[in-house]
Every structure is written in C-alpha cells, then in structure tokens.
Amino acid sequence: MSSNDSAVEELSIDDFLDEDFKGGGGGRFLDDWKDDKNDSHIDVWLNPKTPVLKFYRYEFPYAGKGKDDVPVIRWYRFNSMEPTAKMKNQYARREDGTREFPAEVDPFGRFIDWLCEEMSFEDTKIKWTDLIMEVGIGKRDTDKTVRRFYAGGVTGDFDSRDLSKEQKAEIFDVCGIRSSDAFKQKLYARSLYLFQVVPNEQTGKTLFAVEPMTLVKQFQTCVASLKERYGEKLGDPTITPRCFRWKYFPNETDNQKKFQCIDMPSAELTDEIKESFEHIGDVKQATGQCNVALLRKYLEEAWCHAEVTPPWDKIFEPAYKKLEGTEWIELPDSFNHGANADEGDKPAPKTEAKTEGGSVRRTRGTPAPEKKPEPPKEEPKAESPKAESKSNVPAPKQLAPKAGPEDLGCDVCERVMSDNDMVCPSCGAEYVNIDGAIGLKHPVDAGTHKLDENGQYVPVVAANAPEAPRARRRSASK
C-alpha cells in the first residue's frame, strides 16, 4: 500500500474487491477493442506481478484538430495532485456549499473550491444557472461542436438528490438540462483503476488498461466469485494467473449491462505470456504529473462569465511553486491548436471579480485635484524570460526614490509622494482626510499592517485567514 499523501494508491486484490466505485474513465494504452456498432470482446491476462493502481483524474474539453485538421472537441486529462485519501471525500460539502476538504496544490481542485466558495456568498454575482464556461468549434449547436458548463452543474448542485421540482424546472428552463443529464456537468475528478494486462493473442509486453467503470465493476464481481469458488490462492489472479474475457454490447440501453467480464479457464498460460509478465512499463505514463500550463490555458479560454473572473494566479500559484523548474509549468514547444494558436498563447487580460472595498480617498465633497506628474521611479531589475514564464505571481510595484529633506515622504516606506497622493504609489499605504488633517488610515504603531518582502504595506493576518469578511448563505440551497 502507498502512503496516504500519495496521489496514486496501490491496491491488493482484497483492497480492490472492497472498493466502492464512484466515477469512470476510458482506456488509453490497450488497443481500443470495442466496436461501436457490433458486440465485441478481448481476452486478457491480469499481470500477477503488478498491483491495481487507483488514482483520480479530471477531464476538460478544448478545441482541437482531428483527422485532416478537421476541428473537433478533445478532452484534456489532468491527474489530480492531491492525496487519494483526500480525494475520496471530494464531494463533501459544508452547509453553506463550500467544500469540506479543499485542495492544497491541485489547480483543478482549487478552481472548484473557489467556485463553491464564491457561490456561497450572499453578494455573489454568479447565479447557479449562469453559464460560466463554453468550448465550441463550429456553428452547429450539438454535443460534438459545443460544450457548455453552468455554475451549479460544475459544483454538482444540478445533480443533487435534494432538488425540488421547482429547482429542476428552473435548471431545464434556463439551461436546457434534464435531471438525467446533470451528471455530465460535473467537473470533479473521477476515480480510476489502472490494470496491467497481457492480451491473450498479443503477447510481448504488459499493457496499461484504464477501462470504463461499468467494466471495472464487472471485473470486481468476477474476481470475488472466483475467490469464493476456488479459495484464496487459486481464485486470486495476482497469485494464480487467470485469463478474463471482457465483452462489450454497444446496443444495450442499460448502461450497467453494456459490459461483462467472465473467467476463461480454458485459456492456456503459454511461455510467451509468462515472459510478457516480466516486461512492465512505467506507470507514470498513465498516473504521473500532467501539464499545469495547458490546464490553465484551457480553463481560461473557456471561462465566459461576464461579471466575474476567477483569480487564476491565486488558484495556480501552489502548483507552480511545487513544480518550479520542471517542464510541467511550461506550454509544450509543439503546442498548437486552433486557427489563432499564436494569439491564444498570450495571457488573457485579468479582471478581478470584486474590489476589496472600503478605501477612502477623499472626504465627501472634496473636488479631485488635477493629476500631477508622477515622481521618478527606480528601474526594476530585469528578469530573464525563463524566470518570468515560470512565475504567475504579479511583479512588485516600481518604487519611487527615498524622500529627501525637501520631499514629501510616505510615513511607512519613506519614499517620495506627491501632495495629492492619498495612496502611496510605492507601498500602497492609504491616507485619509479627517477634518482637514491628512493621516495614515492604518497607523504603523497600530500593528494591523506591515511592509512585506516586496515593499508593500499589507494587512497582518493569520495564515489561511479569509482576505475579507463576506456574508455567507446559511445553507447551499439556491
């Protein structure tokens, strides 16, 4: 078994049989053996030298190109960076709708955390039926050309069992989504189980198989039956190699019956198959780190809410820090999709959802003076393009020179200010006019603010404390 802080968990066959499945996934490494029109099957041997691996993966659409450069919607797969122990509880929500176990590093999870939290505030501008993300490739409006995501769908609220008839009707009237299709809106990570198998008729090496969850459940039932029939040793395919037939029925309307798994005792365990058990690939190809820069690009491109923009820098900052100096925070050199790929590589303009509020610039009725020339500023040190591309934290402000005997200086940073400045252009300290007297809004000796490492006068707050108090709803009801 792997440690609880690992993003990939090793399961013994007994651990696997005890799993309670929630989610699904699609195969990538075993050749696609499923026929979309006719019944099909494949016979595989479970490699007894390899464990079943459990991990979590997000999927998000983007506009790509298919055969002959025809535009198609593809899905970017991003493996979770959070421990599997935490991901098991990713659906847990507090009464106000926020997530009980927020992500610490994983940017996709932090995006969902932010959305759940933003929607928990009474003053939020994001309604649960608001369209927030859209990916399209053409004029025709079908699932193959346009994918739309609504706020309550992404957070899983559209799929809640507690919805009233009126709420279901609202979702359909505003978003056009039926209750039976609400699960398609959720962007939570899905639990996946990686098997390492050898096809009975294609020996030579062990292949990875990440199959749909309906098949995994069938496989679980089949193995449990074998252990009950033959005992712990003969019935355990990790001890006694066994061949299984995976069957697919594309025309079956009941999704739970589309797959079947049966034991194949007549299959011969040849020397070639035994030799194939020794050739095991690197599982990181399937379960390893994915490109964070690509994920950010796709999420930013899809976001379309008119009034609110997620704080992308804050969401992605922990992942960029953890992966600093690696290829996973840079767009691949070969990356190119869409007609305006070069233009798309440029950062999207950033607009904040809300101001922090409350800054007093002048007393009521005081006319704004004419803008005077800004004092000279020191040139910031040039940063290399490489360092700049790997940092998603805004650069510090340019600092004015230190105030001389005849200059008006800031009481905090002692740098030059103009007579009309009510906010220090260097450190950001705020001044207020109270009965004609100008003074610091947050005095130095009050201990509520301090100069940070970038020379900014910032609030002194406890780690992980909320940036500003906002009233929350008492429950997650809409």
PyMOL commands that set and color helices and strands:
alter all, ss='L'
color gray80, all
select helices_A, chain A and resi 13-17+67-69+84-87+107-120+151-154+157-159+165-175+179-185+213-234+255-257+271-276+284-287+292-302+312-322+327-329+341-344+385-389+444-446
alter helices_A, ss='H'
color red, helices_A
select strands_A, chain A and resi 8-11+40-46+52-65+71-79+131-136+146-150+190-199+207-209+243-248+259-263+431-434+437-440+449-451+457-459
alter strands_A, ss='S'
color yellow, strands_A
deselect
rebuild
show_as cartoon
